[in-house]
């Protein structure tokens, strides 16, 4: 049996920030920004069939405030960081205020 030569990974030492920006833009342009934005489907969660779970798969079954809490927590790492955490906090506080001690759905 003939042995295959293992190739070394490519070197990317010559990639400039401008080239990196163009590559990122090309990848972003190929994503469906309306139906499947990256910040909602970048989470590593998968269903048993192997399909990536998107935020909307979960939040569409929740009430508005709680769904928004989950949405902003979900995307914080991938989009606006602390700003999204503050938005999640705002919706959580509103859900607590609106519940008036009753069970939150």
N, C-alpha and C positions, 0 to 999 in steps of 0.2 A: 504494500500500500504506500502510495506517495504521500509524504508529509506536506501539509500546507504551511506556508510561512505566515506567521501571525503578524499582521500589520500594526504598526504603531498608530495611535490616534493622531489625527491631524493637529498641527500646531497653528494656533491663532494669534501668534505674537504680533503679526502685522496688521491686525484689525484696529483701525482708528475709531475714535468716538463717532465720527461722521458715518462710517460704514455701519457701525453697530446701530445707530439711529435709523438708518435706511432699512436694515434687516428687521428691526422691531416694527417699523411702520408697515413693511410688507406683510409681516405676520398679522398685525392688527387689522390691516385692510382686508385680509382674507376671512376674518371672523365675522359672523353675522352679529353686528352691534345692536340690532333691534331684538331679535328672537333668542339669541344665545350670547349675551355679552360676556367677555372673559371674566370680569369680576364676579359674575354669578355662577360660572361653571368651572372655576379653577380649583375648587375645594376637592380634596382627594377622595371624598365619599363616593362609593359605588353601590349600586343595588346588586343583589345576588346574580343577576344575569350579566353583570359586567358593565352596564351602562352607567355613565357618570351621573350622579344625582345633582340636579340644579336646585338652587334656592327656591324657585317658584314651585317645584314639585312638592315642597313641604309647606310653604307659606300660603298657598292658595286655599288651604283648608283651615286657616286660622282667622280670627277676627282681625280687623284692620291694624290696631295698635300692636298686638302681639306679633302679627306677621311682619310689621315694620321693624320691630325689635330684632327679630331673627334675621331679616334681610340686612340690616345695617351691621349686625355682628358678623354675619357671613362674609360680607364684602370688605370689611374694614382692612384686613391684611392685604387685599389685592387692589384697593382703590384709594380711599381717603384717610385711612388710619384713625387718628384721634377724633377727627371731625365726625366720622361715621359712628364711633363709640359714643360721642356726645349725642348724636341723633338717636341712637338706640336708647340711651338713658332718658331722653326727652319722651319718647314713645312709651317707655316702661312707666315713667312717672305719670303720664297721662292715663295709662291703663289703670294704674292704682287709684288715681283720683276719680276716674269714671266708675270704678267698681263699687264705690261707697260701701265697702265691706262685703259685697256679694262675691260669689264665685266668678272668677274670670274665665271666659270660654276660650 
